[in-house]
């Protein structure tokens, strides 16, 4: 029982534990802000990737081939510019053609 009273009355670690709580709180707030920044930059990079992929020219053509007893006709495909294809990518501006729309839903 005497040892239990010593533990109950011992306040030597109180200051250290409250400092650890304060440091932990600051770290958690820093992690939340850091993750929000990482999220924004990942969305920006994915938008840049989408812009790069949209600028790939997918046009192709091949001429007809004639052999000894058969032949095949040629073919052509011309890739047209879409309504939001651009060749500019401005730093700090959201990529074009990315529209996130979330409808409100009632809770409960």
VOPAGU-2260 file (C-alpha; in pm, 1 decimal, decimal comma):
REM VOPAGU-2260
SITE   aa  ch    i         X         Y         Z
SITE  UNK   A    0       0,0       0,0       0,0
SITE  UNK   A    1     291,1     230,6      73,3
SITE  UNK   A    2     421,7     189,9    -283,5
SITE  UNK   A    3      76,7     272,3    -425,9
SITE  UNK   A    4      71,3     597,8    -224,6
SITE  UNK   A    5     416,8     688,1    -358,6
SITE  UNK   A    6     296,4     641,1    -717,9
SITE  UNK   A    7     -21,2     839,1    -645,8
SITE  UNK   A    8     168,1    1135,4    -500,1
SITE  UNK   A    9     450,3    1133,9    -757,8
SITE  UNK   A   10     416,0    1430,8    -994,0
SITE  UNK   A   11     766,9    1423,3   -1140,8
SITE  UNK   A   12     649,1    1326,2   -1491,1
SITE  UNK   A   13     359,0    1574,0   -1515,9
SITE  UNK   A   14     553,2    1849,9   -1690,9
SITE  UNK   A   15     710,1    1607,6   -1938,4
SITE  UNK   A   16     373,8    1453,7   -2031,2
SITE  UNK   A   17     207,0    1791,8   -2089,2
SITE  UNK   A   18     501,0    1895,6   -2308,3
SITE  UNK   A   19     459,9    1575,4   -2507,6
SITE  UNK   A   20      88,3    1647,0   -2555,7
SITE  UNK   A   21     171,5    1996,2   -2684,2
SITE  UNK   A   22     439,8    1864,9   -2920,0
SITE  UNK   A   23     205,8    1590,2   -3043,0
SITE  UNK   A   24     -69,6    1843,0   -3112,3
SITE  UNK   A   25     166,1    2064,5   -3312,2
SITE  UNK   A   26     288,6    1763,0   -3510,3
SITE  UNK   A   27     -66,3    1650,0   -3592,0
SITE  UNK   A   28    -160,9    1999,0   -3712,8
SITE  UNK   A   29     152,5    2009,7   -3927,8
SITE  UNK   A   30      73,6    1669,9   -4079,1
SITE  UNK   A   31    -282,5    1776,1   -4165,3
SITE  UNK   A   32    -160,7    2091,7   -4340,5
SITE  UNK   A   33     113,4    1894,9   -4517,4
SITE  UNK   A   34    -129,1    1631,9   -4643,5
SITE  UNK   A   35    -363,1    1900,1   -4777,2
SITE  UNK   A   36     -71,4    2051,3   -4969,6
SITE  UNK   A   37      29,8    1710,6   -5104,6
SITE  UNK   A   38    -330,6    1648,8   -5213,9
SITE  UNK   A   39    -341,2    1978,1   -5404,9
SITE  UNK   A   40      -9,4    1910,7   -5577,3
SITE  UNK   A   41    -109,2    1555,1   -5674,7
SITE  UNK   A   42    -427,8    1688,7   -5836,2
SITE  UNK   A   43    -220,7    1951,4   -6019,9
SITE  UNK   A   44      25,5    1690,3   -6147,8
SITE  UNK   A   45    -254,7    1459,1   -6260,5
SITE  UNK   A   46    -408,1    1752,3   -6447,0
SITE  UNK   A   47     -73,1    1818,6   -6613,8
SITE  UNK   A   48     -52,4    1451,7   -6712,6
SITE  UNK   A   49    -403,4    1468,4   -6858,9
SITE  UNK   A   50    -304,1    1778,1   -7056,1
SITE  UNK   A   51       4,0    1602,4   -7191,3
SITE  UNK   A   52    -196,1    1295,2   -7290,8
SITE  UNK   A   53    -464,0    1507,4   -7458,5
SITE  UNK   A   54    -199,8    1671,9   -7676,8
SITE  UNK   A   55     -79,6    1341,3   -7820,4
SITE  UNK   A   56    -160,1    1326,9   -8190,8
SITE  UNK   A   57    -325,0     994,4   -8260,7
SITE  UNK   A   58    -352,7    1036,6   -8636,7
SITE  UNK   A   59    -235,3     747,9   -8848,3
SITE  UNK   A   60    -246,2     640,9   -9208,7
SITE  UNK   A   61    -124,5     358,6   -9423,3
SITE  UNK   A   62    -142,7     311,7   -9794,4
SITE  UNK   A   63    -289,6      15,4   -9972,5
SITE  UNK   A   64     -84,3    -298,6  -10022,9
SITE  UNK   A   65    -107,4    -507,9  -10338,7
SITE  UNK   A   66      32,4    -858,8  -10357,1
SITE  UNK   A   67      33,0   -1123,0  -10629,5
SITE  UNK   A   68    -327,1   -1233,7  -10586,1
SITE  UNK   A   69    -479,1    -990,9  -10335,5
SITE  UNK   A   70    -481,9    -630,1  -10225,7
SITE  UNK   A   71    -596,4    -421,2   -9932,7
SITE  UNK   A   72    -711,3     -63,5   -9927,6
SITE  UNK   A   73    -539,1     203,5   -9723,5
SITE  UNK   A   74    -685,1     381,7   -9422,9
SITE  UNK   A   75    -650,9     720,1   -9255,9
SITE  UNK   A   76    -760,4     871,0   -8924,2
SITE  UNK   A   77    -724,1    1241,2   -8847,0
SITE  UNK   A   78    -729,9    1338,6   -8479,2
SITE  UNK   A   79    -933,0    1658,8   -8438,7
SITE  UNK   A   80    -886,5    1910,0   -8159,8
SITE  UNK   A   81   -1132,7    1867,0   -7873,6
SITE  UNK   A   82   -1315,7    2160,0   -7720,2
SITE  UNK   A   83   -1077,5    2188,0   -7424,1
SITE  UNK   A   84    -743,5    2090,6   -7581,9
SITE  UNK   A   85    -487,7    2362,3   -7530,2
SITE  UNK   A   86    -114,1    2378,2   -7561,3
SITE  UNK   A   87     -62,9    2611,8   -7266,3
SITE  UNK   A   88     -15,5    2514,8   -6904,7
SITE  UNK   A   89       2,9    2810,3   -6669,0
SITE  UNK   A   90     167,6    2753,9   -6332,8
SITE  UNK   A   91     -65,3    2791,4   -6037,0
SITE  UNK   A   92    -380,6    2772,5   -6248,1
SITE  UNK   A   93    -611,5    2473,7   -6231,4
SITE  UNK   A   94    -595,3    2251,5   -6539,4
SITE  UNK   A   95    -866,6    2302,4   -6795,8
SITE  UNK   A   96   -1141,1    2044,0   -6846,0
SITE  UNK   A   97   -1124,5    1922,7   -6486,1
SITE  UNK   A   98   -1456,6    1996,3   -6325,9
SITE  UNK   A   99   -1549,8    1841,9   -5992,7
SITE  UNK   A  100   -1915,6    1885,9   -5910,5
SITE  UNK   A  101   -2063,6    1722,0   -5605,6
SITE  UNK   A  102   -2434,2    1754,8   -5538,2
SITE  UNK   A  103   -2550,4    1822,8   -5186,9
SITE  UNK   A  104   -2705,7    1526,7   -5009,2
SITE  UNK   A  105   -2906,2    1551,1   -4688,9
SITE  UNK   A  106   -2749,5    1398,3   -4381,4
SITE  UNK   A  107   -2929,6    1152,6   -4165,9
